[in-house]
């Protein structure tokens, strides 16, 4: 069985969408009760025991969701195999770069608090 066949891609898309929805609802419900947000408040939240993992989960789900959606678009509309591979590789590198940058920023926030 291939790593990202149609059924697995469908499951990843649905689970990541559900995670994004739950995290968005939690953020909307918590926002009215939060103190005014500035850089130091965000840094403290990102470096905290709860905030860091939630942000990492958010960006992990976002990258997984984006990967499956963009992969499906590329597979449907780009026919030359070489170009398809190049575009998929570029998308993977960008999404991985975003995820690594977020994790490094969270680690830096955790170490500074």
Secondary structure, DSSP 8 states (H G I E B T S, - for coil): --TT-HHHHHHHHHHHHHHHHHHHHHHHHHHTTS----HHHHHHHHTSTTHHHHHHHHHHHHHHHHHHHHHHHHHHH--SHHHHHHHHHHHHHHHHHHHHHHHHHHHHHHHH-
